[in-house]
Amino acid sequence: MATAAKISVSVSRDDLAWARKRARAQRTSLSAVVSEALLRQRQAEAGVRLLEDLGTDDITEADLDAIRSELGWAPTRKGRRGQGRKRAG
């Protein structure tokens, strides 16, 4: 596990209430809930990059939306297919 860093963030009251409720239900900390959310976002972005790297010319946007929905990936691709955002390194 990576070394933790203490930060301060601002979230909506609704998001904070949800996160606190989730932490209580899972008997974990608010920090763990936030860390899990960040991990899931990173996994979603990695999944989108994987689809872009594999090539999706023969997959329809509806198919991609179904894949994203099934895996819980946020739609992050913008513009037309094949014009994905540039990645660092």
MODELLER restraints for C-alpha pairs under 7 A, 6 or more apart:
rsr = mdl.restraints
at = mdl.atoms
rsr.add(forms.Gaussian(group=physical.xy_distance, feature=features.Distance(at['CA:19:A'], at['CA:30:A']), mean=6.52, stdev=0.5))
rsr.add(forms.Gaussian(group=physical.xy_distance, feature=features.Distance(at['CA:19:A'], at['CA:33:A']), mean=6.43, stdev=0.5))
rsr.add(forms.Gaussian(group=physical.xy_distance, feature=features.Distance(at['CA:20:A'], at['CA:30:A']), mean=6.07, stdev=0.5))
rsr.add(forms.Gaussian(group=physical.xy_distance, feature=features.Distance(at['CA:23:A'], at['CA:29:A']), mean=5.47, stdev=0.5))
rsr.add(forms.Gaussian(group=physical.xy_distance, feature=features.Distance(at['CA:23:A'], at['CA:30:A']), mean=5.55, stdev=0.5))
rsr.add(forms.Gaussian(group=physical.xy_distance, feature=features.Distance(at['CA:23:A'], at['CA:33:A']), mean=6.17, stdev=0.5))
rsr.add(forms.Gaussian(group=physical.xy_distance, feature=features.Distance(at['CA:44:A'], at['CA:73:A']), mean=4.56, stdev=0.5))
rsr.add(forms.Gaussian(group=physical.xy_distance, feature=features.Distance(at['CA:44:A'], at['CA:74:A']), mean=6.29, stdev=0.5))
rsr.add(forms.Gaussian(group=physical.xy_distance, feature=features.Distance(at['CA:68:A'], at['CA:74:A']), mean=6.63, stdev=0.5))
rsr.add(forms.Gaussian(group=physical.xy_distance, feature=features.Distance(at['CA:68:A'], at['CA:75:A']), mean=6.84, stdev=0.5))
rsr.add(forms.Gaussian(group=physical.xy_distance, feature=features.Distance(at['CA:77:A'], at['CA:84:A']), mean=5.97, stdev=0.5))
rsr.add(forms.Gaussian(group=physical.xy_distance, feature=features.Distance(at['CA:78:A'], at['CA:84:A']), mean=6.50, stdev=0.5))
